[in-house]
Amino acid sequence: MSGRSWLTRASILAAALSLSGCFGWVDNNLTQAPNPWRRLTPADLPVTLPNSPQFPIVAGRTRATGAIYTSYMVVLGNPTTLPGENRLALDVHTLPDSPLGMFVQPPRVFPVPLYSSQTLAETLAREFPGMKAKVADAARRNRYGDYDYAVAQDATNTCVLAWQLLSDHDRMLPRRIEAIRLEYRVCGTDRNPRALLRVFDGMVLTLPETVLEIDDLKRL
């Protein structure tokens, strides 16, 4: 960044702070931790899932981080005795609605890219201890585009971890939403991973801001 650009940015920030009189707010927002999780009914979750007797919705949670990140957790039924929670996690990054918010934002609640080879290996080991896990050779596709996934299996159970980052403003996201992170973790007794991915394939986002489907649902 050039000296002129830095000075311009600093001047804008100083002016915004002066006009707002929010020095205390800025200091608090820089160190703000996520709010505690609170319960949501399934009807209040911003996603609709296809009916699944194996993986029904059993609970919902939400929390906010600053004014721009809202996280949701959809807890699903688990037909196995494996440790861990079957779930769909959804993080929505909205743009600040004030000039001050452009400069002062809480830390990002999800990394971009979502995984490196190291963090993915660590996540798979943590989510599926003692199971053999492998990243799929090819991506799958749901209503919102391509997504990656991994499969873990033992003698009687199969698990999947799928992850997807939505950031396409030309075809899908409204300008107010910067990005959406989706992560789906499910274990079941079906040996076919595709059967476990049907819920993720068929989900429909129902956020207040319309998210367009960029393609018809295609089952691979």
C-alpha positions as CSV (number, residue, x, y, z in Angstrom):
1,M,0.0,0.0,0.0
2,S,1.4,3.4,-0.9
3,G,2.0,6.2,1.6
4,R,-0.8,8.2,0.0
5,S,-3.3,5.4,0.1
6,W,-2.5,4.7,3.7
7,L,-2.9,8.3,4.6
8,T,-6.2,8.5,2.8
9,R,-7.5,5.4,4.5
10,A,-6.4,6.7,7.9
11,S,-8.1,10.0,7.3
12,I,-11.4,8.4,6.4
13,L,-11.2,6.2,9.5
14,A,-10.4,9.2,11.7
15,A,-13.3,11.1,10.2
16,A,-15.7,8.3,10.7
17,L,-14.6,7.9,14.3
18,S,-14.9,11.6,15.0
19,L,-18.4,11.7,13.6
20,S,-19.6,8.6,15.3
21,G,-18.1,9.3,18.7
22,C,-17.7,5.5,19.1
23,F,-14.1,5.0,20.3
24,G,-15.4,2.7,23.0
25,W,-17.4,0.7,20.5
26,V,-14.4,0.3,18.3
27,D,-12.2,-0.9,21.1
28,N,-14.9,-3.4,22.2
29,N,-15.6,-4.6,18.6
30,L,-11.9,-5.3,17.9
31,T,-11.8,-7.9,20.7
32,Q,-15.4,-9.1,20.6
33,A,-15.9,-12.8,21.0
34,P,-18.9,-14.7,19.4
35,N,-22.1,-14.4,21.4
36,P,-23.2,-17.6,23.2
37,W,-25.2,-20.1,21.2
38,R,-29.0,-19.8,21.6
39,R,-31.6,-22.3,20.6
40,L,-33.7,-22.0,17.4
41,T,-36.7,-24.0,16.4
42,P,-36.3,-25.9,13.1
43,A,-38.9,-23.5,11.5
44,D,-36.6,-20.6,12.3
45,L,-33.5,-22.0,10.7
46,P,-32.5,-20.4,7.4
47,V,-32.4,-23.7,5.5
48,T,-34.9,-26.3,4.5
49,L,-33.7,-29.9,4.3
50,P,-35.2,-32.8,2.5
51,N,-37.1,-35.3,4.6
52,S,-34.7,-38.0,6.0
53,P,-35.8,-40.6,8.5
54,Q,-32.1,-41.4,9.2
55,F,-31.1,-37.7,9.7
56,P,-34.1,-35.7,11.0
57,I,-33.5,-32.2,12.5
58,V,-33.4,-32.6,16.2
59,A,-32.2,-29.1,17.3
60,G,-31.1,-25.7,16.0
61,R,-28.7,-23.1,17.3
62,T,-27.5,-19.7,16.3
63,R,-25.0,-17.0,17.4
64,A,-23.6,-13.8,16.1
65,T,-20.0,-12.5,15.9
66,G,-20.0,-8.7,15.7
67,A,-22.5,-7.2,13.4
68,I,-21.5,-9.1,10.2
69,Y,-21.2,-12.8,11.0
70,T,-24.2,-15.0,11.9
71,S,-23.7,-18.7,12.4
72,Y,-26.3,-21.5,12.5
73,M,-26.0,-25.1,13.5
74,V,-28.6,-27.7,12.4
75,V,-28.2,-30.8,14.6
76,L,-29.3,-34.0,12.9
77,G,-30.2,-37.4,14.1
78,N,-27.4,-40.0,14.4
79,P,-28.2,-43.7,13.8
80,T,-24.8,-44.8,14.9
81,T,-23.0,-45.1,18.2
82,L,-20.0,-43.1,17.0
83,P,-18.9,-40.1,19.0
84,G,-19.6,-36.7,17.5
85,E,-22.6,-34.7,16.4
86,N,-24.3,-35.0,13.0
87,R,-24.8,-31.5,11.8
88,L,-25.0,-28.9,9.1
89,A,-23.1,-25.7,9.9
90,L,-23.9,-22.4,8.1
91,D,-22.0,-19.2,8.5
92,V,-23.2,-16.0,6.8
93,H,-20.9,-13.0,6.3
94,T,-22.8,-9.9,5.6
95,L,-21.3,-6.5,4.6
96,P,-21.2,-3.8,7.2
97,D,-24.0,-1.2,7.0
98,S,-21.9,1.8,8.0
99,P,-18.5,3.3,6.8
100,L,-17.1,2.6,10.3
101,G,-17.9,-1.0,9.9
102,M,-15.8,-1.3,6.8
103,F,-12.7,-0.6,8.9
104,V,-13.6,-2.2,12.2
105,Q,-14.6,-5.9,11.9
106,P,-14.3,-8.9,14.2
107,P,-12.0,-11.7,13.1
108,R,-13.3,-13.9,10.3
109,V,-15.2,-16.9,11.7
110,F,-14.1,-19.2,8.8
111,P,-10.9,-19.4,6.8
112,V,-10.6,-18.8,3.1
113,P,-9.8,-21.2,1.5
114,L,-11.8,-23.4,3.9
115,Y,-9.2,-26.1,4.2
116,S,-5.6,-26.6,3.6
117,S,-4.2,-30.2,3.3
118,Q,-3.0,-29.9,6.9
119,T,-6.1,-28.5,8.5
120,L,-8.3,-31.0,6.6
121,A,-6.2,-33.9,7.8
122,E,-6.5,-32.6,11.4
123,T,-10.3,-32.1,11.0
124,L,-10.8,-35.6,9.6
125,A,-8.8,-37.2,12.4
126,R,-10.8,-35.2,15.0
127,E,-14.2,-35.8,13.5
128,F,-13.7,-39.5,12.7
129,P,-11.2,-41.0,15.1
130,G,-10.0,-44.5,14.3
131,M,-11.6,-44.5,10.9
132,K,-9.9,-44.5,7.5
133,A,-10.7,-41.2,5.7
134,K,-10.2,-40.2,2.1
135,V,-10.9,-37.1,0.2
136,A,-13.1,-37.8,-2.9
137,D,-11.4,-37.7,-6.2
138,A,-14.1,-35.5,-7.8
139,A,-16.4,-32.8,-6.5
140,R,-20.2,-33.2,-6.3
141,R,-22.8,-30.6,-7.2
142,N,-25.8,-29.3,-5.4
143,R,-28.2,-26.4,-6.0
144,Y,-25.5,-23.8,-5.3
145,G,-22.6,-25.3,-7.2
146,D,-19.7,-27.7,-6.7
147,Y,-18.6,-28.8,-3.3
148,D,-15.8,-31.0,-2.0
149,Y,-16.2,-33.9,0.5
150,A,-14.3,-36.7,2.3
151,V,-15.5,-40.2,3.3
152,A,-14.5,-42.1,6.4
153,Q,-15.4,-45.8,7.0
154,D,-14.9,-48.5,9.5
155,A,-16.3,-52.1,9.5
156,T,-19.9,-51.0,10.1
157,N,-20.2,-47.2,9.6
158,T,-19.7,-44.6,6.9
159,C,-19.2,-40.9,7.5
160,V,-19.0,-37.9,5.2
161,L,-17.7,-34.4,5.6
162,A,-18.7,-31.9,2.9
163,W,-17.7,-28.3,2.7
164,Q,-18.7,-25.4,0.3
165,L,-18.0,-21.7,0.1
166,L,-20.6,-19.6,-1.7
167,S,-19.1,-16.3,-3.0
168,D,-20.5,-15.9,-6.5
169,H,-22.2,-12.5,-6.7
170,D,-22.8,-12.6,-10.5
171,R,-25.1,-15.6,-10.4
172,M,-26.1,-16.3,-6.8
173,L,-25.5,-14.0,-3.9
174,P,-27.0,-10.6,-3.2
175,R,-24.5,-7.8,-2.8
176,R,-25.2,-7.5,0.9
177,I,-23.9,-11.0,1.5
178,E,-20.2,-11.3,1.2
179,A,-20.0,-15.1,1.5
180,I,-21.6,-18.2,3.0
181,R,-19.8,-21.2,4.4
182,L,-21.5,-24.5,4.5
183,E,-20.2,-27.6,6.2
184,Y,-22.0,-30.9,6.6
185,R,-20.9,-33.8,8.8
186,V,-22.9,-37.0,9.0
187,C,-22.3,-40.6,10.0
188,G,-24.7,-43.4,9.2
189,T,-24.9,-47.1,8.6
190,D,-25.4,-47.0,4.9
191,R,-22.2,-48.1,3.0
192,N,-22.9,-45.8,0.1
193,P,-21.6,-42.2,0.8
194,R,-24.0,-40.8,-1.8
195,A,-26.9,-41.8,0.4
196,L,-25.4,-39.8,3.3
197,L,-24.9,-36.8,1.0
198,R,-28.6,-36.6,-0.1
199,V,-29.5,-34.1,2.6
200,F,-26.7,-31.8,1.6
201,D,-27.5,-32.2,-2.1
202,G,-31.1,-31.3,-1.5
203,M,-30.9,-28.4,1.0
204,V,-32.5,-25.1,0.1
205,L,-31.3,-21.9,1.7
206,T,-34.1,-19.6,3.1
207,L,-32.2,-16.6,4.3
208,P,-34.0,-13.2,4.4
209,E,-31.8,-12.2,1.4
210,T,-32.6,-14.4,-1.6
211,V,-29.8,-16.7,-2.6
212,L,-30.3,-17.9,-6.2
213,E,-29.8,-21.5,-7.3
214,I,-27.3,-21.5,-10.0
215,D,-28.2,-24.8,-11.4
216,D,-30.9,-27.4,-11.3
217,L,-30.1,-30.1,-8.7
218,K,-28.2,-32.9,-10.4
219,R,-27.6,-36.2,-8.7
220,L,-24.2,-37.6,-9.6
